[in-house]
């Protein structure tokens, strides 16, 4: 997979280092007290100061949910949330009480005494939860605005104003949201804004977070030895090596006119892992067969194996299909898949009511549903194996095309759009750094399949999977392999290349790199590059794309 450029870190910023230390301290506190709404609020402020508005929104929302738990005795975690709040009965709470405009607008009054009118008789913990919720609404609405999720930003801002109608900060934030919304919708300054017309898919940082200790040194001898040991079972004629790849660029580039792929001064490159042939591989010969349990199916009550995602065999008396004895509706295509599921993930979700989550989505939500379900499967594997999600082998060694933290830093102007370095699509469903890291690894590496049966299919992707060794074969728009996924991911050497002539023969010679394809290579160059920008974070710079863009005079301008 082609990747964006790594950068040289700047000198450490003492203020940033202090904030990172404070973030770690609050994270440790939350491990000991996970129902403490004040700690989440404090960490949200730290994330805001570090310019991670998506993570700030996630923590502010958790604080808001816990504030509701405190105020309603019927809620499931009321006692835990209330007990955590009791620790602040004799301790000042600066994140809530020292925020200048916080008590404004709780009533129609103009000073603190009048602001508390109408809350007489409210217990101190309910009052603190109420004030914290207003602070959470402020952080939520501003953070979502900075991400570009304008619809959600306005929704939470209006909910905050319902609780505190005269709150100055919420009123100002609402004005900013409407101002940016009018600009995005190309409306006049005084035009009313319909919340349903506002965009809600934003962009956030795509990076290895400074506190992420789970990302391995993918080029180390230890990593390469582990990967090659696993690979020898599924691709005996291949090995994992370090590969030099062209960097995905933002758009128009004078390198499209240059046909010298070896000129590093003209075409920026970076190192990534890749698959290489240890022996000659004949045209049509199988290169790799890989089985994966990191799969997803977004069709409700669908006839696919819960483990591998392939179509189930006919469910008759002689069927090889196996039902889980504890949750009968979960069906596997055979004993092998059932056993593997029991070993790796299924007990974590067995007989739980999760079957309808993200199923049968609207067309606009298909991709999001599959990514969400892949994440759910990864979390089930993590829970059952008692391993951090980023340590699961299915995802650990995948590169998410991350940009360095230094390049991602921004001037937090209230009217700024998410900068061009922020390329990870964001909605409010994905709000935590582990989720974002997994999501970045899924994009551009997960494969999807469209199924048809009885003429009732609509051609939408409904099954997806992550095959970590398949995606180590880097993308090229003139690949030397093709692939098919049906229970196992199978790579085989192409019998003829996409680009005819040019001296590139079918088959793969010893020492050559395995060149895979992640998109439809029959598409025109501009569409292929637009796909790469959306999934991989930049425009494809393979030889075929550069040659075709130069020949057709398509000097791309980076617009999505």
Secondary structure, DSSP 8 states (H G I E B T S, - for coil): -------------HHHHHHHHHHHHHHHHHHH-TT-HHHHHHHHHHHHHTT-HHHHHHHHHHHHHHHHHHH-TTSTTHHHHHHHHHTTSSS--HHHHT-TTTTTTSSS-SSHHHHTTT-TT--HHHHHHHHHHHHHHHHHHHHHHHHT-HHHHHHHHHHHHHHSTT-HHHHHHHHHHHHHHHHHHT--TT----GGGS---EEE--S--TT------TTSHHHHHHHHHHHHHH-TTEEEEEEEEE--BSS--GGGG---TT-TTTS-EEEEEEEEESS-B-TT-EEEEEE---EEE-STT-SB-TTT--B----STT---EE-SSSTT-EESSHHHHHHHHHHTGGGTTT-S-TTTT-S--GGGHHHHHHHHHHHHHHHHHHHHT--GGGSHHHHT-------HHHH-----TT----TT--EEE-TT--SHHHHHHHHHHTTT-EEEE---TT---S-EEEEE--TTGGGS-B-TT-SEEEEESSEEEEEE-SS-SS--TT--SSB-TT-B--B-SS-TTS-HHHHHHHHHHHHSSB---HHHHHHHHHHT-------
